[in-house]
Amino acid sequence: MKNLFFFDSMITPKIITFIYWLLLVSAVVSGLSFMFGGYSGMTFGSFIGGLLIVAGGALGARVWCELLIVLFKINSNLQKLSDSSQ
């Protein structure tokens, strides 16, 4: 508990993991609703578009979350380097 109150331990990477899974689920749901939604008829373009939404959303969510995690890894490594030099 002390680590949490004095910012020795970061909780944001755990939150980012949760947000990644939420973004992934939303990309799949959005893509499926685009593919099989109640539009003016099922067309091949809407099916391909839905697949692109799923793939692009999953890739975009992954890249965004990885970039955020990299920042926290850099912070962790800098703290280790600082502790070892003292």
VOPAGU-2260 file (C-alpha; in pm, 1 decimal, decimal comma):
REM VOPAGU-2260
SITE   aa  ch    i         X         Y         Z
SITE  MET   A    0       0,0       0,0       0,0
SITE  LYS   A    1     293,3     232,6      72,9
SITE  ASN   A    2     421,4     188,1    -284,5
SITE  LEU   A    3      85,6     303,4    -415,7
SITE  PHE   A    4      63,9     617,4    -202,1
SITE  PHE   A    5     422,8     728,2    -261,9
SITE  PHE   A    6     420,8     650,6    -637,2
SITE  ASP   A    7     689,8     383,1    -611,1
SITE  SER   A    8     460,9     151,5    -804,1
SITE  MET   A    9     263,6     257,1   -1111,1
SITE  ILE   A   10     -96,3     143,2   -1159,9
SITE  THR   A   11    -139,6     305,9   -1500,6
SITE  PRO   A   12      16,1      13,2   -1694,7
SITE  LYS   A   13    -251,4    -213,3   -1546,7
SITE  ILE   A   14    -518,4      36,3   -1646,8
SITE  ILE   A   15    -371,5      57,7   -1998,5
SITE  THR   A   16    -400,4    -321,1   -2030,9
SITE  PHE   A   17    -768,0    -300,9   -1933,6
SITE  ILE   A   18    -825,3     -14,6   -2179,3
SITE  TYR   A   19    -656,4    -219,8   -2453,6
SITE  TRP   A   20    -904,6    -502,0   -2405,6
SITE  LEU   A   21   -1195,7    -256,4   -2407,9
SITE  LEU   A   22   -1069,1    -100,4   -2731,8
SITE  LEU   A   23   -1023,6    -444,4   -2886,6
SITE  VAL   A   24   -1378,5    -547,9   -2799,3
SITE  SER   A   25   -1516,0    -218,9   -2931,3
SITE  ALA   A   26   -1325,9    -263,5   -3260,1
SITE  VAL   A   27   -1470,8    -611,4   -3305,8
SITE  VAL   A   28   -1824,8    -500,5   -3217,9
SITE  SER   A   29   -1799,0    -198,9   -3449,5
SITE  GLY   A   30   -1669,6    -411,6   -3734,4
SITE  LEU   A   31   -1936,2    -675,7   -3688,7
SITE  SER   A   32   -2212,9    -417,4   -3670,4
SITE  PHE   A   33   -2079,6    -260,5   -3990,0
SITE  MET   A   34   -2065,7    -600,7   -4160,6
SITE  PHE   A   35   -2404,2    -731,6   -4053,8
SITE  GLY   A   36   -2589,6    -411,9   -3963,5
SITE  GLY   A   37   -2933,4    -326,5   -4087,5
SITE  TYR   A   38   -2826,6    -132,9   -4393,3
SITE  SER   A   39   -3002,3    -129,6   -4730,0
SITE  GLY   A   40   -2878,4    -478,3   -4807,3
SITE  MET   A   41   -2575,3    -691,1   -4746,9
SITE  THR   A   42   -2305,5    -586,0   -4986,8
SITE  PHE   A   43   -1956,0    -719,1   -5030,9
SITE  GLY   A   44   -1814,5    -371,0   -4966,9
SITE  SER   A   45   -1969,3    -348,7   -4621,6
SITE  PHE   A   46   -1829,7    -691,4   -4533,7
SITE  ILE   A   47   -1478,6    -593,1   -4642,7
SITE  GLY   A   48   -1519,8    -256,3   -4470,8
SITE  GLY   A   49   -1615,1    -433,5   -4148,5
SITE  LEU   A   50   -1308,8    -653,6   -4171,0
SITE  LEU   A   51   -1094,8    -344,0   -4223,7
SITE  ILE   A   52   -1253,0    -178,2   -3918,9
SITE  VAL   A   53   -1175,8    -484,8   -3705,6
SITE  ALA   A   54    -817,5    -513,9   -3831,3
SITE  GLY   A   55    -745,4    -140,4   -3820,7
SITE  GLY   A   56    -905,3     -96,0   -3480,5
SITE  ALA   A   57    -715,2    -388,1   -3330,9
SITE  LEU   A   58    -386,4    -269,5   -3479,4
SITE  GLY   A   59    -444,5      92,2   -3378,9
SITE  ALA   A   60    -537,4      -1,8   -3022,3
SITE  ARG   A   61    -231,6    -223,2   -2990,2
SITE  VAL   A   62      10,8      39,5   -3122,0
SITE  TRP   A   63    -137,7     315,8   -2904,9
SITE  CYS   A   64    -123,9     105,1   -2588,8
SITE  GLU   A   65     228,3     -17,8   -2664,0
SITE  LEU   A   66     350,0     339,7   -2704,8
SITE  LEU   A   67     207,7     428,4   -2365,8
SITE  ILE   A   68     361,9     120,6   -2203,4
SITE  VAL   A   69     701,4     209,9   -2355,7
SITE  LEU   A   70     693,2     539,0   -2166,2
SITE  PHE   A   71     645,3     354,4   -1838,6
SITE  LYS   A   72     920,9     105,6   -1924,4
SITE  ILE   A   73    1157,1     395,7   -1992,0
SITE  ASN   A   74    1065,0     543,8   -1653,9
SITE  SER   A   75    1127,2     209,6   -1482,7
SITE  ASN   A   76    1466,3     166,2   -1648,0
SITE  LEU   A   77    1568,8     521,6   -1560,8
SITE  GLN   A   78    1476,0     459,7   -1197,2
SITE  LYS   A   79    1687,2     141,9   -1194,4
SITE  LEU   A   80    1978,0     329,0   -1349,7
SITE  SER   A   81    1946,4     609,4   -1098,8
SITE  ASP   A   82    1931,7     365,5    -804,1
SITE  SER   A   83    2235,1     172,8    -924,9
SITE  SER   A   84    2448,4     486,0    -963,3
SITE  GLN   A   85    2395,4     600,2    -605,5
